[in-house]
Amino acid sequence: MTAAPSAQTSSGSPVLAAWLALLPPVLGLGLLGLAGWPGLRRLPAAALWVLGFYALSQMVPALLAPDPGLALAGATVRTGLMGGLIGLGAWLGSGRGLAPLGLGLLAVYATALYGAVSHPQDIYITRLTHPYMTSTTLGLAGTLGVWLALFSSHEPGTDPAGEQPSAPAFPWLAWLSAPAWRLLLGLSGALIILASGSRGALLAAIIGAAAGSVQQRSRLGAAAIALLGALGAAGVWLGERLGISALARFSDTSSSGRDLVWGTTAEVIQTYPLGGVGSYGLGRFLQLPQPCQLWPDASGVAPPCPDWMSDLTARIGSPWLIAHNGFLQQLAETGPLGTAGLMTLLGLVIYAAWHSREALLIAVVAGLLVATVNDNLLLVPSPFFAEVFWLAAGAALYRLGREPAAFASPAPLRVGLLGAGAAALLAFPVWATPQMTQAAAPPEAPRLMFLDAPATIAPDSSSKTYAVTAQFQGPDGSYRAVLSSCQDTCVPVSSAVVRIKAGQSDFVDLPARLRPDARQTLSLRLYAAAGRSNAPLLGEHRWEVSQ
């Protein structure tokens, strides 16, 4: 396969089916979705107007970003890929068209499980891994398998307009709806979710299954929800008693460091409130800049990059570092206008998914949106999940255009309310992050008692550890100390739990790697209630470090 299908391709094309089947196991294949733009002609005019507003809302803020040229290029790529995927979804025209994804998902499951069986001792100490996927990505692969198993054969048997029976998108792959295949895919997906230890994937699976079951009034979906909940509870029980870390994670309510990323993103938003930093630009502010190096030679030495490559990597940064929240990511990269454009589009997608009366489309849209609260599953390109979301969105928008009364007078109001609801859901970190809420500190707060931190570093110390030792005194309790490196915004470089007993803490070490800058500001912040995402800031101490 060398190209993605175009709008002139039959919906039953082997090329399109092969692309969908290969999408989960083959990284980068989602980029071929750019060829799907002709499929946008199948969408209703109202949907095209909303897509046009979304595109404009991304381009205008790019002109106000710190690097307008790079921001405009990023906005063009992201908008173009989203439009192409929506066009491909419109060409599929139904959730049934997503069935070939199950083949690729099963290949991913088999690869991960083979690695686990090859190293059985790791099952007790690590989450399920994959050669090129994170544990969270594996969990989402399991989630999609569960949804396909539940709803791939539960689509309505008539065209949205009620005119004629609708045929499967790929008639020659009808066996993908067979009960035996769906049972294998669903049970394998549930096992992968548990072994991955991904709390977000389990929540997405339950929410998506619930949304699809409500629309279809499916007893099978209700049973699956109960089974997933029971498996999660049993997993926690087994994890705690057998010491299996992946299963024990399901009882962990901490933010796993996401609150630090939310706080850093909040500072970026406050520094660039109008136009943001540009699409794919947030990663530059979430990671310390590192010297650009080429591949190591035979002796193991990595030579430095040429000047032009160093300048390019410094401009691009790390585009795959995300805010772990869709709302904050959009606000930081495209400002209020870009965020309004995305929320409007999401409102229309939710409205279309519900009116599609297809449980699979509803499950994908609802489940992945909920998981975007603590991750960002809408950014393209992705390993596969964002592509699936926009494919489902395109299919739902196509079906919406087939309903004569879909855009009756209350529709714009409902779309707006759904967009506002999506914004309220995704904006959870706005009221859970101290930098955004300015949570008040208690009247009696711990204070810094001792600090050992060098004021100078060697010029070549960017690859060495900068050692900070601190001690605090105050009310007994558990706190968290965060060391950050600051220029325009601050990036956390180290954190540690501080436990104060009898009015005084032990010495706390915060080793860190610093920016390779001639001069920078370091910030040591103390937060209340270690592990809570909305813990108030109790105090801050800053000092200068120079080479």
N, C-alpha and C positions, 0 to 999 in steps of 0.2 A: 504494500500500500504506500503510495507516494503523495497522495493528496486527499484532503477531506472532501466529502461529497458536496456538490453544488445543488442549487435549487432545481436544476434540471434532472437530477437523479431521482429515480423512483424511490418512494419511501421504503420499498422492500429491497433496496439495493444491497448486494453482498458487501460493497465497499463501506457503506454506512454501518452495517451490522458488524463488520470486522473492526472498524474504528471504535465503536462502542465497546466491543469485547476486549480490545487491547488498551483502552483508555486507563483502567486501573493499574495493570502491571507495567506499562511502558511509560516512563517519565517523559514529559515534554510533548506527548502526543496531543494534548489539549490545544496547543498552539495552532494546530491545523483547523481548529474551529473558525479561524479567520475567514475560511472559504465559505462560511455559511451565510454571509450577508444577503445574497439573493433571496433567501427564505423569508426575509422581513416583509417581502411583498405579500405574503399570506396573512399578515396581521391586519386587524382593523385600524382605521385611520386614527381613532382616539389613542390606541396604544402607540402608534408611531409618533404622535404629538408628544406623548409623555417621554418616549425615548429621545426625541429631539431636545426636550427641555433638560433631560438628564445630561446629554452630551454637552449642551451649552453651559450647564452648571459646573461641569468639570473643566472646560476650556478657559472660561473667564477668570476663575481664581488662579489658574496657572500663571497668568500674566502678572500676578501680584506676589508670586512666590520668590524666595531669595535667589533662585536660579531659574528664571522664566523659561529659557530654552529647554532645559532638562525637564522641567515640570510639564511643559506643553507636550514634549515627546512622550512622557510617561502617561499623561492623560489620554493622548491619542491611541497609544497601544492598549491601555486598559479598556477604554470605551469601544475600540474596534473589536477586541476579542470578545467582550460581553455581547456586543451586537451580533457578531457572527454565531456565537453559541445560542443566543435567543432565536436567530434565524434557523439554525439547525433544529432546535426544539419545535419551531413552527412547522418545519418540514416533516418531522415525526408526527406531529399532530395529536399525540396521545401518549399517556404513560406507558402503554403497552410497548412502545418503541424502545423503552429503556431496558427491556428484558435481556438483550445480549450482554449487558454489564455483568450479569451473574457469572458468565464464563470467566471474565477477567478477575472478578472478585474471588472466585474459587481458586484461581491460580495464585493469587496473593496469599490466601489462607494456607494453601499447601506449602508455599515457600517458607512462610513464617513457622508453621508447625514442624516442618522438616528441620529447621534450625533449632527449635526447642528440643526435639527428640535427640538431635545430635549432641546437645549439651544439657542433659536432664538436670544437672546440678544447679544450673542457672535459674531454673523455674522458681526456686525458693527465695532467691535474692534479687532478681531483676524482673521487670515487666517483659512481656513478649516483645521480641524485636524482629526486625526485617532488614535485609541488606541495604535498602535505601529508603525506608519509611520509618517515621517515628512511631512510638507506641500509640500516641494519640491518633495518628493517621490510620494505623491498623484498627483501632477501635471504631473509627468512622467507616472503614471498609466493612466491618462486622455489622454496623448499623444499617448500611445500605442493603446488605444481604438479608437482614431480617425483614426490611420493608418489602423487598422484591418477593420474598417468600410469602408474605402475608397477602399482598395486594396485586401481584402480577396477573392473576386470573380473575380479579374481582372488579374489573372495569365494566361500565355499563355497556349493554349490547347494542345500543343505537347511537346514531350520530347525534351530536348535541342539539341539532334542530329537530330531532325525532323523525327524520325522513326515512332512514334505511339502516339496516344492521351495519355496524362498523367492523371491518375485518382487521385482524392483527397487522401491525406494521410489517412484520416479517413472517408470513404464513409458513415458510419452510423451516422456521424455528419454533413452531407451535409446541414442541416437546418441552420448551423452557417453562411452560405453564403446568406441566404434569405434576401431580401430587408428590411423587417420589423425588423429583428434582427440587421442588420447593422445600420439602422436608429436609433434604441434605443441605441446601443453601441456608435455610433458617437456623438449623441447629448449629451448623458450622459458624455462622455469623454470631450467634449468641456466645459460643465458646470463645471466639476471638475477642469479643468485647470484654469478657471476664478476664481472660489472660492478659489483655493489654493494660488492665487497670485504669482505663480511661473513664473517669466519672462523667465527663461531658458527653462521651459517646453513649453511655448507658442512659443518661437523662434524655438525650436526643432520640434514642430508640423508643423509649417509653412515650415521650410526648408525640412523636410522629405516629406511632402506632395508635395512640389514643385519638389523635385528630382524624386519621383515616378511618378508624372504626366508628367514630361518631357519625361521619358522613355516610358510611356504608351500612351502619347499624349491624356491624359484623361481630358475631359471637366469637369467631376465630381470633379477631383482633383483641377482643376483651380477654380471651384466654391467654393470648400471647403477652399482654400487659401483666397479667397476674404471674405468668411464668417468669418473665424478666425480673419482676420485683422479687419473686421467690429465689431466683438464681442469685440476684444481687445480695439478698440477705444471707443465703447459704454461703455465698462466697466470703462475706465478711466473717461469718462464724468460723469457716474453715481457715481463712487467712490468719485469724488471730490465734487459732489453736495449733496450726501446723507451721506458722511462721512464713507463709507465702505473702511476700510484700505486695504483689500486684493485687491480690484479693483484699488485703487489709486496707488498701487505699480507699475503698468505697465507703469506709466509715470516717475518713479524714475530711474535715470541713475547712481546712486551711486553704489559702489561695495559691499555694505553691509558688510564691514569689510574684504572682501576677499583679498584686497591688503595687509592687515597686515599679513595674512597667507602666501601670496606669498612672502612677504619680509622675514618672518621667514624661509620659505623653501629655499629662495635664500642664506641665511646665512649658512644653513645646507649644501647646495651644495658647497659653497666656503670653508667650513671646511672639507668636505669629498669629494673632487672632482673626485677621481679615481674610487672607488668601491661603493660609496654611503653608506647608513646605513643599507641596507638589506631590502628585501621585508617585508612589514607590520611594518617596523621599524621607519617610519617617525613620527608616533604619539607620540613617546617618546619625540620628540623635539618640538611638537606643544602644549603641555600641561605641566603645572607645576607638578612635582611629588607630590603626596599626600600620606599620611600614609595609608597603607592597613588596612581595617576594615572588620569584618564579619557582618552578619545580626544582627540588633538590637535585644536584648532579650525582655522579657515581660515588663521590666521597661523602654524600649526605649534606653538603653545604647548599643552601638556597640563595642564589644570587639576587641582588635587588632588581626591581623592575626598572626599565628605562623611564625617563622623566615623563614622557607622554602617557605611559600606562599608569604611573603613579598619580598623575593629575586626574586621569579618568576615574580610577578607583576611589580617589578622595571625593570626587564629585558624586559618584553613584552611591558610595557607601555600601550598606547591606540591605538591599530592598526586601529581602525575605524575612527580616526581623519585623514582627508585627506588634501591635498594641494589645493583642489578645482581647480585643473588643471591637466590633464593627463600627459602633458610633464614634468612639474616641479616635479610631484610625481615620475615619472619613473627616472628622472635624479637624484633626491635626494636619491632614494632607490637603484638604480642599476648602477649609473654612466653612462658615455657615451656609453659603450658597450651594456648595458642592454637597454638603450634608442634606440640605433640603431636597436637592435633586435625587439623591439616592433614596431617601425616605419616601418620596412621592412614587418613585418606581416600585419600591417594595410594597407600598400600599396597593398599587394596581396589581402586582403579582399575587398578593394574598387574596385580593378580591377575585381575581381570575381563577386561582387554584380552587377556591371554595365553590365557585360557580361551575367549574369543570365537572363536578360530581365524580371525579376520579380519585379514589383513595390514595393511590400511589403518589400522585402529584401533590396532594394535600400533605401527605406524610413527609415528603422530601422538603417542601417549602417550610412547613411548621417546625419540623425537627431540626433542620440545619439553621433556621433563624434563632431558635432557642439556644443552640450550641454556640452561636456567634456572640452570646453575651460574654463568655470568657475565652473565646478564641475568635478568629476571623475566617469564616468558612466561605465568604463571598468573593474574596480576592482572587483574580485570575492573573496569570496561570497558577494552578495548584497541582498537587499530585493527582487529583481526580474529582474531589468533592465539590469544589466551586463550579467546575464545568457541569457536573450533574445538576446542581441547583439552577443554573441559568438555562440548561436544556429543559428542565421541568418547567421553568418560568415561560419559556417560549412555547411549549406545548399547551400550557394553560391559557396563555394569551391568544393562541390560535383558536382554541375551543370557545373562548369568550366571544370572539368575533362571529362565531356561528350561531350565537343565540340572538334572536331578533330584539329582545328587550334588555340586552345586557347593559346598554348604555342609556337607560332611561334616566329621567331627571334626577332621582336620588343618587345615582351612581357616583358622580364627582364628589358629593359630600361623603359617601361611604368610603371611597378611595382615600380621601383626605383624612378621615378619622382612622382608617386602618394604618395609614402612613404615620400619623401621630402616635398611634398605639405601638407600632414597631419602634419608633424613636424612643418612647418611654421605656419599652422593654430593654432595648439595647443600651440605653443610657444608664444602666444600673451603676457602673463605676463612678458616674458623676456625683452620686450621693453616697458612694462607698469609699471615696478617696479623699484623704485629708487635704490634699492640695486643692481640690475642687470645692469641698464643703467648708473648709476653714474650721474644722471641728475644734471646739474649745478644750483647752487643757484643764485638768482639775486644779484647784487652788494650791494643793500641795503636790508639787511635781519633783521628781529626782533632778539633781544637777550634777554637772561634770565635776568630779573631785580631783582627777589626775589624768594627764594626757602626755604621752610620749610620742611625738611625731616629728621627724626631721623636716627642716625648712628648706633644705637643698637636696637635690638628687644629681647623680652623675649623668652626663649627656647621653650615655648609652643605656640608661636604666629602664627604657620602655619595655624591655623583655625580662626585667628583674622584678622582684617583689618589694613593694614599699610597705614597711611594717609600721602599724599604728597600734598602740596599747592604751586603753582607757579604763577608768574606774569611776563608778557613779555612787552617789549616796542619796537616800531619800526613803519614801515609804516602801515597805516590803512588797514584792510582786514580781511578775515576769514582764519584761520589756524587750524592745528590739532596737539595736543600734545599727544605723545605716551610714556607711561612708560613701560619699559621692565626689566625683570630679566635675568641676563646673567651669564652663565658659559662658556662652549665651544661656545655655540650659545645663542642668546637672544630670549626670549619668551615674547610677549606683555601681560601685566597683567592689563592695564588700558589705556583708551584714552579719550580725551575730545576735544571739539571744542573750539578754542581760537579766540575771536573776539577783535581786536584792534581798538579802536576809540580814536581820538585825541592823537595818539601816544602811547597809553597805554591800556593794557587789564585789565579787572577785575581779581580778584584772582580766580584761577582755581584749583579745587580739583580733585585729581586723587587717589581715594581709591583703594587698591589692596590687594590680597592675595599673599604672597611670598613663595618661596621655603623653605622647612624645613632644610636648610643647615646652617652649622656653620658660613659660610662666603659666601657672594655673591656680585656681582656688579649690581647696578641698573643704567639704562640708561634712560634719559629723552630726547626725540627727538622732534623737531618741524618741521612739514612739511607745505609746502605752499598749498593753495587752498583746504580747507577741503572738502572731498568727492571725490576728483580726485584720481584715482589709480596710476597715473604717476607723482604725485606732487613731486618736488625735496626736498631733505633734506636740511633744512636751518641751523640747528645747533644741537649740542648734548652736554649734560652734564652728566658725570658719577661720581658715588661715591660708596664707600664700605659700606655694612651693615653687621654687625656681631651679633651673639647671645651673 
